[in-house]
């Protein structure tokens, strides 16, 4: 970042208007950016349907844009009214009036027209060249701030930006040429992110192949010929009930900067000021009774849900190998019942001698490290995109 841009950012942070810039309803922007009415950029579409055979049901998510509606959340059978859905064609945007404040607006880039909730507003740009630019501009920080500013409703959590407001916004925008250049830069960065995601997916696929072959003995490592032992999972792990352990064990102490592992489809790291004991006898595997999610943990952590079990690997087994075996198990008792650890530990598994376990674990750990490094690189590219959006879509950096 050169000195001129750095100085400009510091001025704006102090609330000053740099030379060549002006203060507007959406913040400080270049003086030459003219206010343009959204009516001149967008056109609305309100075509309803109840034909979900020809128009598959999709939904709008803040994280991933327009995605196919999952079976879990598909509730079309509850809808009795005819023509309750709107058709969303390719290259049309959908937005949720209540959640646009948080970024719930995206373009449908699929090739097939789909159906979405009749609650969504559907629109597209009048000119093709604006499509890519608006992908980024409509979810930029300054637009999210503006949506929150103009949203109406007596309850904050239910405030909306109605389409009658949206279509009449007057927002300062760069000229057509600059809009195209900004979109090209951000699209290039998206391609970098996409390639990184594909590489991660390929590495995960390769690891999956390794696990399916090495953990079952279908493929043996060179130099290992000893017979594998068939045992029950409970013979590999000892388990601890966290709610009891918090009270009785001296391995816990009260600190407020240790992550809390929250159960679910995956274990989420969070932080809390609550006085919850810290588990430090690591490494361990933690297991969720409800979802059978599991996680290898080699750092101090807090956990307080009775659904989570702490599994300590016995000395004669390699914990990384044992964790990989646990991940590969296909086990469910169906419905919403809990997968009680007493039932889970009775599952038979095949275990090689400890030295072969360790050799396989080293291969899987190497694969994990490669994936972890790629994921870190991916996060850096995503952060780079956020920075580019902030600089380019505010006009702090000109193209």
Residue, then its C-alpha position, 0 to 999 in steps of 0.5 A: x500500500x503506497x503512502x497516498x492510499x495510506x494517508x487517505x485511509x487515515x483521513x477517512x478514519x478520522x472523519x476527514x474528507x480527502x481532496x477529490x472526495x465528497x461525503x454522501x449518505x453511504x460514506x466518503x466517495x470520489x467526487x466524480x462518482x455520480x448518484x444513480x437511481x437504482x430504477x435506472x439500473x435494475x428491473x423487477x421480475x415477479x413470476x409465480x409458480x407452484x410447479x416444483x417439478x420443472x422449477x426445483x426449489x432453491x433458497x438464498x443463504x448469506x454464506x453461499x448465495x443461491x443454493x438448492x433447498x436441502x431435504x431437511x429444510x424443504x417445507x413445500x408440503x406445508x404450503x397449500x396456496x397455489x403459486x406460492x413460489x417465484x421463478x428465479x431465472x439465470x442471472x437474476x438476483x434474489x434478496x430477502x427483505x428482512x435479511x438483506x441487512x446481513x447480506x442476504x442478496x445474491x445472483x443465481x448463476x446456475x443454467x436452469x431457472x429455479x423456484x424460490x420463496x415468494x417472499x423474496x424480491x427478484x430483479x436483474x440489471x438492465x445492462x449485462x455489464x453491471x451483473x458482475x459489479x453488482x455481485x460485489x457492490x450489493x453486499x459491500x460493507x457500505x451497502x450493508x450499513x445503508x440497508x440497516x440505516x433505511x430498514x423499517x419496522x417497529x421490531x429491530x429483529x424484523x426490520x425490512x428493506x422493501x423493494x419499493x425502497x430498494x428500487x428507488x435508492x440513489x447511490x453514488x457509483x463509479x462510471x461504467x468503465x470503472x465498474x467493469x474494471x472493479x468487477x474484473x479485479x474482484x472476479x479474478x480474485x474469486x477465481x483464485x479462491x475457487x482454484x484453492x477450494x478445488x485443490x483442497x477438495x482434491x486433497x480431501x478426496x485423496x485423503x479419503x482414498x488413503x483412509x478407505x484403503x489403509x484403515x481397512x488393510x485393503x492396502x498394506x504399507x511396505x514391510x508390514x505383514x502381521x495379522x490385524x486384530x479384531x476388537x471392539x472400539x471400547x477396548x481402544x478408548x476410555x471415556x470421561x463424562x465431562x459434567x462429572x469430571x468438571x466437579x471432581x478432577x484437579x485437571x480443571x482450573x478456571x481461566x477465561x481465555x481457553x476455547x469452548x468446544x460446542x457440539x453439533x455437526x462439527x465442533x466449533x471453537x468459541x470463548x466464554x467468561x463462564x467458569x467452566x473447567x479446563x481439560x488439559x489431559x491431552x491429546x484426546x478425541x471428543x465425541x458427540x452423542x447426538x451427531x456422532x461428530x468427532x474431533x482430535x484435540x491436542x490443546x487445552x479446552x472447555x466443554x460442558x455439554x453432557x452430549x459430548x464424551x471425552x475419549x482417551x486412547x489407551x497406551x497400546x494404540x495410536x490415537x491418530x490412527x484410532x481417531x481415523x477409524x472412528x471417523x470412518x465408521x458408518x453408525x446410526x441408530x436412526x431417528x433423533x435418539x442419542x448414539x449412546x457411547x455404551x452402544x458405540x463402543x461395542x462396534x467391532x473394528x480391525x487394528x494392526x500392530x502399534x508400529x503399523x498404526x503409527x506408520x499409517x497415522x504419520x501418512x494421514x497426519x502429513x495429508x492433514x497438514x497439507x490440507x491445513x496449509x491450503x485452508x490457511x492459504x484459502x483464508x488469506x485469499x478470502x481476506x485479500x478479497x475483503x480488503x480489495x472490496x473495501x478499497x475498490x468499492x469505496x473508491x479509496x483505491x481507483x482503477 
